[in-house]
Every structure is written in C-alpha cells, then in structure tokens.
Amino acid sequence: MIFLAPEEEEQVRKENEWCEER
C-alpha cells in the first residue's frame, strides 16, 4: 500500500475531480 502525504492526497483529489468533470 502507498501512503500519500496530506498535500499529495489533496492534489490527487483535485485531479480526480478534474477527471470526473471531463
């Protein structure tokens, strides 16, 4: 399992939202 730092997690969430919007 890969543990991401809080900052990375936030960035990943933004990327996921962007992917969902597309």
Jmol script that loads the backbone (N, CA, C; Angstrom):
load data "model"
ATOM      1  N   MET A   1       0.857  -1.210   0.000  1.00  0.00           N
ATOM      2  CA  MET A   1       0.000   0.000   0.000  1.00  0.00           C
ATOM      3  C   MET A   1       0.881   1.245   0.000  1.00  0.00           C
ATOM      4  N   ILE A   2       0.400   2.266  -0.697  1.00  0.00           N
ATOM      5  CA  ILE A   2       1.177   3.517  -0.761  1.00  0.00           C
ATOM      6  C   ILE A   2       0.474   4.576   0.087  1.00  0.00           C
ATOM      7  N   PHE A   3       1.222   5.184   0.977  1.00  0.00           N
ATOM      8  CA  PHE A   3       0.641   6.236   1.826  1.00  0.00           C
ATOM      9  C   PHE A   3       1.061   7.596   1.274  1.00  0.00           C
ATOM     10  N   LEU A   4       0.061   8.450   0.982  1.00  0.00           N
ATOM     11  CA  LEU A   4       0.389   9.773   0.444  1.00  0.00           C
ATOM     12  C   LEU A   4       0.321  10.818   1.551  1.00  0.00           C
ATOM     13  N   ALA A   5       1.136  11.842   1.407  1.00  0.00           N
ATOM     14  CA  ALA A   5       1.116  12.926   2.387  1.00  0.00           C
ATOM     15  C   ALA A   5      -0.180  13.719   2.214  1.00  0.00           C
ATOM     16  N   PRO A   6      -0.633  14.421   3.243  1.00  0.00           N
ATOM     17  CA  PRO A   6      -1.887  15.195   3.140  1.00  0.00           C
ATOM     18  C   PRO A   6      -1.880  16.102   1.905  1.00  0.00           C
ATOM     19  N   GLU A   7      -0.745  16.734   1.629  1.00  0.00           N
ATOM     20  CA  GLU A   7      -0.706  17.620   0.457  1.00  0.00           C
ATOM     21  C   GLU A   7      -0.907  16.809  -0.817  1.00  0.00           C
ATOM     22  N   GLU A   8      -0.235  15.665  -0.912  1.00  0.00           N
ATOM     23  CA  GLU A   8      -0.391  14.848  -2.140  1.00  0.00           C
ATOM     24  C   GLU A   8      -1.829  14.367  -2.256  1.00  0.00           C
ATOM     25  N   GLU A   9      -2.420  13.969  -1.132  1.00  0.00           N
ATOM     26  CA  GLU A   9      -3.797  13.475  -1.187  1.00  0.00           C
ATOM     27  C   GLU A   9      -4.711  14.571  -1.752  1.00  0.00           C
ATOM     28  N   GLU A  10      -4.500  15.795  -1.294  1.00  0.00           N
ATOM     29  CA  GLU A  10      -5.354  16.887  -1.787  1.00  0.00           C
ATOM     30  C   GLU A  10      -5.176  17.041  -3.298  1.00  0.00           C
ATOM     31  N   GLN A  11      -3.928  16.968  -3.749  1.00  0.00           N
ATOM     32  CA  GLN A  11      -3.683  17.129  -5.190  1.00  0.00           C
ATOM     33  C   GLN A  11      -4.375  15.996  -5.950  1.00  0.00           C
ATOM     34  N   VAL A  12      -4.273  14.784  -5.430  1.00  0.00           N
ATOM     35  CA  VAL A  12      -4.898  13.646  -6.125  1.00  0.00           C
ATOM     36  C   VAL A  12      -6.400  13.862  -6.182  1.00  0.00           C
ATOM     37  N   ARG A  13      -6.992  14.349  -5.104  1.00  0.00           N
ATOM     38  CA  ARG A  13      -8.449  14.580  -5.133  1.00  0.00           C
ATOM     39  C   ARG A  13      -8.794  15.595  -6.211  1.00  0.00           C
ATOM     40  N   LYS A  14      -7.996  16.672  -6.316  1.00  0.00           N
ATOM     41  CA  LYS A  14      -8.293  17.680  -7.347  1.00  0.00           C
ATOM     42  C   LYS A  14      -8.189  17.024  -8.723  1.00  0.00           C
ATOM     43  N   GLU A  15      -7.170  16.192  -8.928  1.00  0.00           N
ATOM     44  CA  GLU A  15      -7.029  15.542 -10.238  1.00  0.00           C
ATOM     45  C   GLU A  15      -8.231  14.635 -10.492  1.00  0.00           C
ATOM     46  N   ASN A  16      -8.673  13.920  -9.467  1.00  0.00           N
ATOM     47  CA  ASN A  16      -9.820  13.029  -9.666  1.00  0.00           C
ATOM     48  C   ASN A  16     -11.052  13.848 -10.026  1.00  0.00           C
ATOM     49  N   GLU A  17     -11.253  14.970  -9.348  1.00  0.00           N
ATOM     50  CA  GLU A  17     -12.420  15.802  -9.676  1.00  0.00           C
ATOM     51  C   GLU A  17     -12.321  16.266 -11.123  1.00  0.00           C
ATOM     52  N   TRP A  18     -11.121  16.647 -11.551  1.00  0.00           N
ATOM     53  CA  TRP A  18     -10.950  17.132 -12.923  1.00  0.00           C
ATOM     54  C   TRP A  18     -11.268  16.002 -13.903  1.00  0.00           C
ATOM     55  N   CYS A  19     -10.842  14.791 -13.571  1.00  0.00           N
ATOM     56  CA  CYS A  19     -11.124  13.652 -14.474  1.00  0.00           C
ATOM     57  C   CYS A  19     -12.631  13.415 -14.526  1.00  0.00           C
ATOM     58  N   GLU A  20     -13.306  13.517 -13.383  1.00  0.00           N
ATOM     59  CA  GLU A  20     -14.745  13.267 -13.378  1.00  0.00           C
ATOM     60  C   GLU A  20     -15.467  14.336 -14.195  1.00  0.00           C
ATOM     61  N   GLU A  21     -14.992  15.582 -14.108  1.00  0.00           N
ATOM     62  CA  GLU A  21     -15.664  16.647 -14.855  1.00  0.00           C
ATOM     63  C   GLU A  21     -15.555  16.394 -16.353  1.00  0.00           C
ATOM     64  N   ARG A  22     -14.415  15.880 -16.786  1.00  0.00           N
ATOM     65  CA  ARG A  22     -14.237  15.656 -18.227  1.00  0.00           C
ATOM     66  C   ARG A  22     -15.189  14.584 -18.676  1.00  0.00           C
TER      67      ARG A  22
END
end "model"
wireframe off; spacefill off
backbone 0.3
color backbone group
